[in-house]
Amino acid sequence: MNLPNAITVARIALVPVFLVLAFREGDVSQIAALVVFVVASLSDSLDGYLARRDGKVTRAGQFLDPTADKLLLGAALVVLVAERSFPLWAALVLAAREILLQIYRTGIVRGGGDLPASTTAKIKTFSLTVMGGWWLLPWERPNIVHWILLGEAIIFSVVSAVEYYVRRPKERLPEG
């Protein structure tokens, strides 16, 4: 296993740590959960950078990296809805985008193609990280910044999903 893939696997391993800390009572646990979330989120950029820089992009890494992203985002959404007054409808929109795009990506990869992250999708990931981190802070209740960051994350999520589909109109999911 190369270093970028090891970082990705470590990011996956941080998901249950994040969940345990996020569901514990007390500000210390909440801040620790936030730190784990931020470290895991930042490592996403690091593993991709190292893989490209060192020529160590692998099929395993191309599968594991988005899987790690979805696991961390899914865990964060569960915590936010359960513990932070995050609207369920917003969590469902964000989760649906990730699931649908993963199905689309899998179909393209099975057909021999690839679907690298677009600039808009990278902005979406950054936006989700900032939004998630803000919502994870132990606020008494959501404020205007929560809603602005949520709106921005939803806009970038929807726009990047549409962009992927428009960018690859000839690639379709396998029949059946």
Wavefront OBJ file of the C-alpha trace (Angstrom):
o trace
v 0.000 0.000 0.000
v 1.401 3.383 -0.949
v 1.344 6.489 1.277
v -1.615 8.244 -0.406
v -3.762 5.105 -0.058
v -2.646 4.685 3.569
v -3.776 8.253 4.280
v -7.140 7.475 2.679
v -7.524 4.308 4.763
v -6.640 6.326 7.888
v -9.359 8.812 6.921
v -11.854 5.946 6.760
v -10.650 4.734 10.171
v -11.287 8.211 11.611
v -15.001 8.035 10.783
v -15.982 5.829 13.769
v -13.702 7.908 16.032
v -15.527 11.018 14.844
v -18.916 9.410 15.513
v -18.014 8.286 19.030
v -16.723 11.726 19.960
v -19.599 13.588 18.316
v -22.220 11.629 20.246
v -20.504 12.043 23.614
v -21.695 14.743 25.971
v -19.531 17.758 26.739
v -17.777 20.516 24.905
v -14.393 18.754 25.016
v -15.778 15.761 23.124
v -17.556 18.062 20.679
v -14.373 20.012 19.951
v -12.417 16.745 19.647
v -15.016 15.521 17.116
v -14.589 18.768 15.192
v -10.795 18.337 15.174
v -11.127 14.758 13.882
v -13.551 15.967 11.207
v -11.192 18.749 10.095
v -8.120 16.466 10.091
v -9.974 13.829 8.077
v -11.270 16.482 5.673
v -7.854 18.071 5.158
v -6.218 14.693 4.605
v -8.445 14.347 1.529
v -6.422 17.041 -0.227
v -3.139 15.614 1.020
v -3.629 12.076 -0.283
v -4.700 13.307 -3.722
v -1.809 15.741 -3.936
v 0.745 13.085 -2.953
v -0.706 10.521 -5.360
v -0.497 12.926 -8.306
v 2.893 14.376 -7.325
v 4.537 10.985 -6.877
v 2.770 9.248 -9.757
v 1.035 6.866 -7.349
v -2.534 7.203 -8.555
v -4.067 3.731 -8.298
v -7.469 2.197 -9.080
v -7.759 1.354 -5.377
v -7.106 4.980 -4.471
v -9.588 6.191 -7.067
v -12.216 3.987 -5.403
v -11.214 4.513 -1.766
v -10.886 8.305 -1.897
v -14.493 9.112 -2.857
v -15.668 6.303 -0.560
v -13.843 7.931 2.360
v -15.402 11.283 1.427
v -18.895 9.802 1.409
v -18.394 7.973 4.708
v -17.163 11.119 6.446
v -19.918 13.281 4.956
v -22.558 10.679 5.805
v -21.320 10.436 9.387
v -21.284 14.223 9.715
v -24.820 14.516 8.350
v -26.085 11.895 10.817
v -24.494 13.808 13.697
v -25.738 17.180 12.473
v -29.336 16.010 12.070
v -29.348 14.105 15.376
v -27.457 16.607 17.510
v -27.304 20.042 15.876
v -30.751 21.004 14.563
v -29.567 20.460 10.996
v -32.569 20.223 8.678
v -33.294 16.676 7.569
v -34.349 17.859 4.100
v -30.908 19.435 3.569
v -29.130 16.288 4.734
v -31.231 14.249 2.305
v -30.415 16.599 -0.607
v -26.676 16.436 0.157
v -26.722 12.663 0.679
v -28.790 12.058 -2.471
v -26.297 14.035 -4.549
v -23.437 11.913 -3.257
v -25.260 8.617 -3.799
v -26.511 9.477 -7.286
v -23.133 10.759 -8.398
v -21.415 7.652 -7.030
v -23.799 5.462 -9.054
v -23.101 7.586 -12.123
v -19.333 7.452 -11.527
v -19.435 3.659 -11.058
v -21.250 3.238 -14.376
v -18.667 5.322 -16.183
v -15.748 3.461 -14.581
v -17.324 0.087 -15.430
v -17.552 1.288 -19.024
v -13.810 1.955 -19.029
v -14.016 5.703 -18.475
v -13.240 7.900 -15.545
v -14.853 10.902 -13.939
v -12.235 13.085 -12.262
v -13.319 15.745 -9.800
v -14.313 19.008 -11.427
v -13.320 22.402 -10.078
v -16.891 22.976 -8.961
v -16.878 19.631 -7.128
v -13.666 20.616 -5.344
v -15.302 23.884 -4.288
v -18.322 21.838 -3.173
v -16.083 19.655 -1.018
v -14.445 22.709 0.549
v -17.859 24.291 1.098
v -19.188 21.121 2.762
v -16.124 20.947 5.011
v -16.493 24.560 6.146
v -20.245 24.171 6.585
v -19.854 20.886 8.475
v -17.174 22.321 10.741
v -19.283 25.374 11.529
v -22.346 23.260 12.338
v -20.217 20.917 14.483
v -19.132 23.729 16.792
v -21.085 23.596 20.077
v -23.467 26.467 19.353
v -26.619 26.896 21.420
v -28.665 27.226 18.226
v -28.010 27.874 14.540
v -27.322 31.467 13.484
v -27.363 33.261 10.137
v -23.883 31.959 9.243
v -25.158 28.375 9.569
v -27.862 29.049 7.005
v -25.581 30.917 4.597
v -23.017 28.098 4.663
v -25.765 25.505 4.241
v -27.222 27.365 1.261
v -23.805 27.652 -0.344
v -23.099 23.926 0.192
v -26.423 22.936 -1.362
v -25.904 25.228 -4.356
v -22.410 23.869 -5.066
v -23.617 20.295 -4.521
v -26.446 20.624 -7.032
v -24.447 22.643 -9.572
v -21.492 20.230 -9.492
v -23.819 17.230 -9.936
v -25.473 18.829 -12.960
v -22.062 19.810 -14.308
v -20.852 16.190 -14.163
v -23.857 14.978 -16.077
v -23.646 17.717 -18.708
v -19.892 17.270 -19.085
v -20.236 13.556 -19.897
v -23.539 13.340 -21.811
v -22.455 10.338 -23.922
v -21.505 8.267 -20.882
v -24.492 6.391 -19.529
v -25.085 3.829 -16.852
v -25.071 0.219 -18.021
v -28.510 -1.162 -18.871
v -30.177 -3.516 -16.439
l 1 2 3 4 5 6 7 8 9 10 11 12 13 14 15 16 17 18 19 20 21 22 23 24 25 26 27 28 29 30 31 32 33 34 35 36 37 38 39 40 41 42 43 44 45 46 47 48 49 50 51 52 53 54 55 56 57 58 59 60 61 62 63 64 65 66 67 68 69 70 71 72 73 74 75 76 77 78 79 80 81 82 83 84 85 86 87 88 89 90 91 92 93 94 95 96 97 98 99 100 101 102 103 104 105 106 107 108 109 110 111 112 113 114 115 116 117 118 119 120 121 122 123 124 125 126 127 128 129 130 131 132 133 134 135 136 137 138 139 140 141 142 143 144 145 146 147 148 149 150 151 152 153 154 155 156 157 158 159 160 161 162 163 164 165 166 167 168 169 170 171 172 173 174 175 176
